[in-house]
Amino acid sequence: MQLKIKTWISAMRLRTLPLAISGVLMGSALANLNGIDGKSSITLLALLTAICLQIISNLANDYGDFKKGTDNNNRIGNTRALQSGNITSKEMMVLIFLFVGMSLFFGLWLLNDAMEGNFNLAFLLFLFLGIAAIVSAVKYTVGKNAYGYSGFGDLFVFVFFGLVSVFGVYLLHKKLIFDWSLDKYILLPAIAIGLLSTAVLNTNNIRDVDNDKASSKNTLVVKLGVNNARMYHWLLLLGALFCMFVFVTLNYFHFVQFLSFLGFVPIIMQAYKVQTTDPSPLYNIYLKQLSLSTLLFVILFIVFQTVSLFIVGYKVLQQLPS
């Protein structure tokens, strides 16, 4: 039983959770920094929903790749749960449905809390997005038309881990009221987190390129080739850096804000390692590094944006007549 529990935990791939957390924290922070009086419960429920969706994706990926024979002895990555034989396919499906139920529960609670019981068109739209996120998490590798086997995994990660996660949580704090003139700039951090999350998937796919090719899993890396995938990796990370630089510049009020870009140092170092290392088990480390570095950048962004606000606020108070 102890071995099975360890296998279940391994199957959830908790090392990927920083990505799910990053988008939610960024969206909530942007709402707070923009003076939106959101609820802390929205952030908590959004985190629980995002974590459940991430785990669904990981479990479904384990199930789909096993059923298609992609998880085999030639795979470089860590041994998957079904591949190890410690969990049956039936048990894995039960676990997937359990987390689907939990994500629906937390997601509906989140929407109801954000909208305060007001069921309107925006509520229905976000409900549709939530269901689409669950379906997409499962269909990545499961079924005959699994889109992860056709090179569309990158698009899924960019949309749901970036745009939906960051911008969606931001709007939830605003009760789903969108104002283009005020909110359009939030797309820049949303795109940045989406690009960083996509780079994590790209790292994974470079690691598995040979086995994926042999198993007819036509990821974008298989289609591009390793050298082009490395260039694509640089574009993803530099694109994220550019988006965040533009956002901070447009919202500049103190130089301390730019200290958050120290978080990009380990991100660029990871890109260099991907550039200079052939696909190998070392990529397991690079995956974890980029996932944690993304979360680190988000935390530094929040910290230094907040510190800048305090500094500016303190200077304004000093200038007021006593």
Residue, then its C-alpha position, 0 to 999 in steps of 0.5 A: m500500500q505504501l508503494k502504491i501511495k508513493t506511485w500515485i504521488s509520483a504520477m501527479r508530478l508535483r514538481t510541475l505544480p509551480l506552473a499552475i501556481s505561477g499564473v494564479l499568483m500573477g493574476s491575483a497580484l495584478a488585480n491587487l496592484n491595480g487597486i482592485d479589492g478582490k477576495s483572498s478566497i478567490t485566489l485560494l479557490a483559483l489555486l486549488t482549481a489550477i492544481c487539480l487541472q495540472i494533476i488531471s493533465n499529468l495523470a491523463n498524460d501518464y494514461g494516454d502515453f501508456k495506452k499508446g505505447t509511448d512510455n517504454n524502456n526507451r523513454i529517457g524521462n522518469t518511469r511513469a506510474l502505469q509503466s511501472g506496473n504499480i498502478t492499473s489502468k482502472e485505478m488511474m482512470v478512477l484517480i483522473f475522475l476524482f480530480v475532474g470532480m474536484s476541479l469542477f467543485f472548486g471551479l464552480w465554487l470559485l465562479n459563485d464566490a467571484m460573481e456572488g451568485n450573479f449568473n450572467l453571460a460572463f459566468l457561463l463563458f467562464l464555466f465553458l472555459g473551465i470545462a474546456a480546460i478539463v477536456s483539454a487536459v484529458k485529450y492531450t494524450v488520451g483518445k484517437n485524436a489526442y492533440g498532443y500527438s499532432g503538435f498542438g500541446d504547446l498551444f494548449v499550455f500557452v492558452f490555459f497556463g498563460l492567458v486563461s490562468v493569469f487574465g482569467v484570475y485577474l477578471l475573477h477579482k473584478k467580477l468578470i467586468f472587462d474594460w479594454s482601456l484599463d485591462k488590455y495591458i494585463l495581456l502582457p504578463a499573461i502572455a509572458i507566463g504562457l510563454l514560460s509554461t510553453a518553454v517547460l513543455n518544450t524542454n520535456n519534448i526535447r528530452d523525449v524527442d527520439n522516443d516520441k518520434a519512434s512512437s509517432k508522437n509528433t510533438l512540435v519538437v519532432k516536427l521542428g527537429v532539436n536544433n530548431a526547437r532550441m531556437y524556439h526555446w530561446l524565442l519563448l523565453l526572450g519573448a516572455l522577458f520582452c513582454m514583462f519588460v514592456f509591461v513594467t516600463l509602461n507601468y513604471f514609477h520606481f526603478v526598484q520594479f526592475l529588480s524583479f528581472l533578477g528572476f530571469v537569470p536562472i531562466i536564461m541559464q536554463a536556456y543555455k543548458v538546453q542549448t548545449t546539452d543533448p537530450s538526456p536524463l539531465y533534462n529532468i533537472y532542467l524541467k524542474q529548474l524552469s518550473l521553479s524559476t517561473l514561480l521565483f520570477v512571479i514572486l520577485f515581481i510581486v515583492f518588488q512591485t509592492v516595495s515600489l508602491f510603498i517607497v512611492g507612497y512614503k515619499v508622497l506622505q513626506q511631501l504632504p504639509s504637516 
